[in-house]
């Protein structure tokens, strides 16, 4: 969504004052940054407030997918092609289905989705884009499966494995990536919200090349 549009929404819905927005715009212009980042840094709004304001502006209830975490069994009930096209996530199958999107489109989007999903009635919610991205990753094959495919193809193993690891780490907003060499395998872990969790494994035969690739990238 365009920055100008976001500014209009926040002021129009009285989430921030026109004066605070003017200060944010002046600061962002001077420092070549985003006015919304300034508002968040000054604790005038937070990301939840921002998403709530956008949803309210477009007449959509807001859902926090961090608190209403989608599960894969529910998410994949929607075909991947439809989910990625409309950027929708089914986070509950109650009452015909509850869906989150970061692409507000009013009645037109609701009508399109009703037809695409073959439903008579659906409930559509607005969600943060990062949370939609994270939920869409549930359609991806597990990291370990992707590692196996890369190794099987025997092309650019180290660069491609690292690309998958870093891509997933960014997607899940991991603060750290850990490589834990074992006797025959290497376990990859991400630290997310302060907690280390296993992300995938690959054969130790490729570990040295991957380490060298990291050194080159550094």
Order of alpha helices (4+ residues) and beta strands (2+ residues): alpha-alpha-alpha-alpha-beta-alpha-alpha-beta-beta-alpha-beta-alpha-alpha-alpha-beta-beta-beta-alpha
